Amino acid sequence: MLRAPFELFSERGYRGTSIAAIAERIGVSQQGLVHYFPTKNDLLTAVLELRGQWDVAQVLRTGDSAPTRLDLLADLVEYNTDRPAIVQVFTVLAADSVTENHPAKPYLQERYGHVRDGVAASLRQEFGEQLPGGLSPEHLAPLVVAAMDGLQLRWLLNPEEVDMPAPFREMLTLLRAAAGRRRLSPSGERSRVKGWAVSMLT
């Protein structure tokens, strides 16, 4: 039932998608659809929450193999290449949300805040309080998030030519080279890496 709103929000955006169009795509009556989702906002919330659940599920599958939090972020970037439809709908809704009174705006503001704080914690875990160039983790974290979003957009526009995970991993390599070290977490700490990532995505 959530596949149809996923597809339509991706194709038309939130405001361009009607309950009638979603019901038609599913193959049910509008009355049948609103029995489960009384409003379009309820459908939007369900779609966004489902995306978050898939992210968490991926962390649980791969978290034990990621030596650091930054490596786990790189794994998630690579995982997104296997689910273009999900990345597309999230990108469309994020762009839509900048308009006035968009219902997804509070959710996305909160999510980006969690992601930014999580990336700052990842940078602090590996590099300490001062990063290359004298930046603090809080100063660099928004740039890392912007790089992730920019790579996603370029990949959606030209997936045949843009290798989304490679530039992100190269950015981490540059950071580590500039810092002059790569501090790997001991194997006993990997469960904490996974636990942190789950909390960041929820």
Beta strands, then each sheet from edge to edge (+ up, - down):
end
